[in-house]
Amino acid sequence: MNKEEIIHKINGFLIEEFEVDGDDIQPEANLKETLGLDSLDYVDLVVSIESNFGVKLVEVDFIEIASFQSFYDLIENKLKLKA
């Protein structure tokens, strides 16, 4: 799966699961603020990533995540490690 496919898939389920406007999802935008995430939403996000990509995320993975771009990079790196 290439970077474009990863981004498209992530954005698709974020729009569906978190009911966010696709125009608000920009690489430099703040992930937490844009999605309005609380602690339970993070659980939903982790479950969505696991079911869509087959990779596990843990709390420490989110320490460096601020923007959508950093989130895309995290998933891409997890997929590379899995391969």
Buried (B, 14 or more C-beta within 10 A) or exposed (E): EEEEEBBEBBBEBBBEBBEBEEEEBEEEBEBBEBBEBEEEBBEBBBEBBEEBBEBEBEEEBBEEBBBBBBBBBBBBEBBEEEE
